[in-house]
Amino acid sequence: MTKKVRLFSAKSCPFCFLVEEFLKDKKIAFEKVMVDQDQKMADYIVKRSGQRALPVTEVDGKVIVGYNKEELGKVLGIIV
């Protein structure tokens, strides 16, 4: 079953780039949302995560804040 993955990112976020590379390396399809270009989505992810930190990855509704390969792997059901 394919999981819905969204990466909330910004141009000035180096850890966002690391999450993006991790997802690409693992061949995980994802939607990239640039919150620095979309205030509505920026507000949405602050409400969902409870903070302003990036990156935020949303996997089937579960929110992961920051670059945490182990947590991402666990939620995605893959070995890291």
N, C-alpha and C positions, 0 to 999 in steps of 0.2 A: 504494500500500500504506500502510495506517495504521500509524503508529508508536505504541508504548506509551510514554506520557510520564507520569512521576510527579514532582511537586514536593514536596520535603520542606521544610516551613516551620515557623514559630513566630510567635505573635502579636507578639512584641517585635522582629521582624526586618524592618526597612524594605526591605532588598534583596530579601527574599522577595516582598514586595508588588510590587516592580518586575518580577520575573520573572513573577509571576502576570499582571500587566497586559500584559506583552509577549506571553505565550502567548494571552491573550484577544484582544488586538489582531490577532494573526496568525491567529486562529480555529483554534488548535491545541487539540484535546481533551486534557485531562489530568486526572489524579487528584491531589488535594491531600492530603498526609499531614501532619497537625499533630503534629510530634514532641514538642512541649511537653505534649501530652496523651496520648502513647502511648510509654511507655518502651521497649517491645519494638522499635518502629520506630526510635526514637532510637538504640538499640544497633545495629540493622541498618545504618543509614546511616553510622554511625561506622566500622563494619567495612568497608563498601563504599567509602567515600571516604578513609579513613585519617585523618580529622580530625573535629573537632567544629563546624566552621564551617558556617553556613547562608547562603544557600539552597543546596540540592543538588538538581539536576535529573537524573533518570535517564531516558534515551531509549533504548529497546530494549537496556537493560543497560549503556549507556555513561554514566558519571558525569561531570557537569559541576558543579564547585564554584564558587559565587559568581554574580554577575550579569555575564555576558559575552555580549552580544547576538550578536557575531560567531561565537563558538563554538556558541551555541545554534542560530543560523541554519544553520551548516555541518552540524551533526549532524541537524537537522530537514530539511535539504534545501530551505531557503527563502532568499530574498534579504532582507537587513535594511537 
